Amino acid sequence: MHKEGDEIHIEDDDATAAVKTGAMRWVLGISLAAAVIAMTLVWVIPALYG
């Protein structure tokens, strides 16, 4: 962080309070895969036995 005149400049990492580990991508990917599998089963199983 540095000051130029009346302006304060803050680095991106200091301005963000988040940790950028990429773990959320795994959570979203696994959730998406689980949702696709569940919806496929809901559609296919009744079609086979109904």
C-alpha positions in Angstrom: 0.0 0.0 0.0 1.4 3.4 -0.9 0.0 6.9 -1.0 0.3 9.3 -4.0 -1.0 12.7 -3.1 -4.5 12.2 -1.8 -4.9 8.8 -3.4 -4.2 5.5 -1.6 -3.1 2.6 -3.8 -3.6 -0.9 -2.4 -2.3 -4.1 -4.0 -4.9 -6.7 -5.2 -3.9 -9.3 -2.7 -4.3 -6.8 0.2 -7.7 -5.6 -1.1 -9.2 -9.1 -1.3 -9.9 -10.8 1.9 -10.3 -14.2 0.1 -7.8 -17.0 -0.2 -7.2 -18.1 -3.8 -6.6 -21.8 -3.4 -8.9 -23.1 -6.1 -10.8 -25.4 -3.7 -14.1 -23.8 -4.7 -13.6 -25.1 -8.3 -13.5 -28.7 -6.9 -16.7 -28.1 -4.9 -18.5 -26.6 -7.9 -17.3 -29.3 -10.3 -18.2 -32.2 -8.0 -21.6 -30.6 -7.3 -22.3 -30.2 -11.0 -21.3 -33.8 -11.7 -23.6 -35.0 -8.9 -26.5 -33.0 -10.1 -26.1 -34.2 -13.7 -25.9 -37.9 -12.5 -28.9 -37.4 -10.2 -31.0 -35.8 -13.0 -30.0 -38.5 -15.4 -31.0 -41.3 -13.0 -34.4 -39.5 -12.3 -35.0 -39.5 -16.1 -33.6 -42.9 -17.1 -34.9 -45.2 -14.3 -38.6 -44.4 -14.9 -38.1 -44.7 -18.6 -36.7 -48.2 -18.2 -39.3 -49.5 -15.7 -42.3 -47.4 -16.4 
